[in-house]
Amino acid sequence: MKKVNFEKRLSAILERIPDSEIVETFRIEAINPARIDRFFNHCSKPERWIIENWARFFRDKKIPYV
């Protein structure tokens, strides 16, 4: 299986999604399951896995997204 650069893959996914939607979806104070489901309508299943892991990393490290 070909190794894919995680950062390149993530940036390619996020380029398709409006910044405001990313910010509203992943704000630490307001993670809303309905909003996340709507956000993931933009993504394939492997892309969803990448973004969920990315979001979990930031949330666990308490790093702000913006």
Secondary structure, 3 states (H helix, E strand, C coil): CCCCCHHHHHHHHHHCCCHHHHHHHHCHHHCCHHHHHHHHCCCCHHHHHHHHHHHHHHHHHCCCCC
